Amino acid sequence: MVSNKNITLLTSLGLTPSESQLYLKAIPLGSATIIQLAKQVNMTRQGIYLIIDRMVSLGFMKETLSDSGKRLYQAVSPDILTDKAQSITSQIDALVPVLKTQEAANTSLPSISVYENPIAMREWYREFMSKAKPNEELLVWATNKAWYSVDPEFLASFIEFKKRTGTADRIIAPDTAESRLFTQENVQPNAEFRFSPDHWQTDTEKWVWRDTVSYLTIRENATNLIVIRSAQLAALERFSFERIWLGLEK
């Protein structure tokens, strides 16, 4: 009986399941006629003819002639399996550097996602909560018009996640009385604030986490979150944040 495992191995070398079965059945036969091969794999002669030529062209079977001139077929030595596997390995070894070059070229291009309401924004936060590691940090330029003021239902689970994992925020906020009061009234776990006297005059925040840079705009109950995935851009923004952070007082 032919093992399904062996058939699977042969299909990884380019044979179909029917061709794999025929090869395995043909090995102990030696030279055999089409009729003999058909009986071994329970196929019609027409069925064998449909696949035998391809197996010959792939190098798994060979065609010979008997003394009487009858056409016979024989499985090539199992050594062919090693040769095929080595050939595939060599081709893959040559292909991998090419694909890596393409991968690098593709991942260097930023991808952009847009979330146009608080509920849609939860997707970003769920990704953060599913992937952020303990003590990992989020860098924030804050307006202190926090997103969760328009999505309080989701806030509790996010704060609980921060407490449980120790994920932290470093936040640069405007140095205004309103901003400092907001910070005192809305205490966040694992958050460190520094205040900038030369603050931005917009209602847009910016976050940096891993390879993403996010821009959040809040106007009353309307929100818009744009997430740019780019390792290069995130590295540039992280460098800028650190320079500003070090120059600010707590």
N, C-alpha and C positions, 0 to 999 in steps of 0.2 A: 504494500500500500504506500502511495506517495504521501509524504509528510506535507501538511499545509505550510509548515515553517520553511521547508526547503523551496516550495513554490514561491513563497513571499521573497525569499532571498534572491531567487532567479529573476523575479519581476523587477527587483531593484537594479538588475544589470541590463534591463531593457526588453525582456521578454514579456509577453502577455501570459496570463495564467494557463491558457491552453497550450501555448508554446513551452512553457516551463514544465508542464506535466508530460508533454511529449518527449522533451529532452530527457527527463528523469526516467521515463519508461524505456527509452531507446538505448540507454547506456548498457544494460545487461544483454541486450539482443544482439549486439554486433551489427553486421550488415543485414538489413531487413527490407522487405518489399513494402509498398504502400499499404497493401491489404494487411500485412502483419502489424504494421504500426497502427493502423486504424483499429484493429482488434484490441490492442494494448490500451488505447485511450478511449475506447468506446465511441469512436467517431466514424463517419462515413468516409469513403475514399475521397469524395469531393471536398469534405472538410479538411482532410489532411493536405490535399493539394493546395488549399487556400493558404496554409501557413508554412508548408515545408520550404517553399522557395525563399521566403523571408528569413527563415532560420539558417538556410545555407548562406544567404548574403550576409547575415550577421556573424557567421563563423561558428555557429553552434552545431550544425549538421554538415555532413559532406555527402556528395553524390558519387557513387561508384557503379561499375558495370560488372555483372556476373560473367562467367565463362561463356554463357549462352547469349550474352548481350542484354540481359534483363537489367533494368535500372534499379539500383538498390540505394538505400540511404543508411547512414550510420552516424551516431552521435560522436562529436569530436571529443577527444580526451578531456576529462574534468579539469585538466590544467588550464583550459581556456577560461575557466571561471576566475582564476587568479589573475590571468592576463587582462581580462575585461575589468576586474576590480581595480587593478593598478592603473589601467588606462583612464578609468573614470576619476580616480584619485588625482592623477596628474592633471586632468582637465579642470577639476575643481580647484586644485592648487593654483592653476594659472588664472582661473576666473575670479577667485576671492579678492586679489588685489585690485582688479578692475572694478568690482562691485563696491569695495571699500572707498575707492576714489569717487565713485558716483554717490555713495552714501554721504561722504563728507561734503560733497558739493550741494546735495539736497538739504542736509541738516543745517548748512550755513545760511540758508535762506529763511527769513522769519516767516512764521505762520501767524495769522491774526484771527482771533475769535471775538465776537461782539455779543454781549448780553444786555438786553434792553429793558430789563425790569428786575426788581429784587428777587423774585422767584427764580428767574433764569440764572441769576448770579449764584444761586445755591450750588449749581453744578461746579463752579470754580472752588467754592469752599468745601464741597464734598470731596473733590479731588485732593485738595490740601489735606483734609483730615484722613484720607485713605493712604496718602503717601508720605506725609511729613514724619520725620523721625524724631524721637525724643530729643529735646533741647535744640531742635532746629529753629532758626529764626526767620522772621519776616521783617523786611526793612520798609518803612512807611514814611512818606511825606504826607502829613495829615492836614485836613482843613478843620477837623473836629466837627464836621457835619456828618457824623458816622453813618455808614450804610445801614447799620442795624436799627437805627431810629425809624426806618421805614420797613423793617422786617423783624420786629421784636420776637416773633414766634420762633425764628431760627437761631436767635442769639444765644439762648440758654444752652443748646447742644454744642455750639461752637465754644463758648466759654468753658463748659465742662471738659471738652476735649483739650483745651489749652492747659487746664489745671491738671488733668490726668497725665498728659504727655510731657509737660514742661516746655512745650513749644513757646517761643518768646517773640515779642515785638520790640524793635528799636524804632522809636517814632520821633520824627522831626515835625514840630508843630509851630504855628505862628505864635510869636511872643506878644500876645494880647491878653487883656483882662478876661475877655470872653473865652478865649482858648484855655487859659489856665483854670477858669471856673469849670468849664466843661470837663476838663481832665479830672478835677477833684470830684465832680458829681457822677462821673461815669468811670469808676475804677475798673481797670482791666487787669486780669491776672498775667503775671510774667511780662509786664510791659515797662519799658524804660523810656522816659520822655526827655527830649532836649528841645529848647525853644529858640527859634530864629527871629531876631529883630528885623531882619531883611526878608520878610516872608513874601510869598507869592500872592498876588491880588486876584486869585481865581477861585472857583468852587470845585476845582479838580484835585483829587489825591493821586498819589503814585505809590505802587507797591512793587517790591522786588523779592522774588522767591525762586530759588534755583535758576532755571533758565527762562523764567518768565518776567516780563515787565508789564504791569497792569495800570491802566488809567481809569479812575472812577470819577464821574461827575454826578452830583446830587443837586437837584433843584426841586424843593418841596418834596412831593412824592414820586418824582420822576428820577430814574437812575439810568446810567449808561456805563457799562464796564467794557473796556477794550483790553484784551489780553494778547500780548505779543510774545511768541515763543522764539527766543533767539539767545543762544548761549553767549554770543559775542556782545549783543546789546545789554544783556543782563550783567555781564562782567564790567562793561563800561559804566552802567548805572551804579553798580555796587562800589566801584572805585570812587565815583563822584560822591556817593552817600558818605563813605568813610571819611573823605576829606572834609566835608561839611560837618559831620558829626564831631570830629575831633576839635573843631574850632568853636563849638557851642558849649555854653554852660548848662548844667542840669537844672 
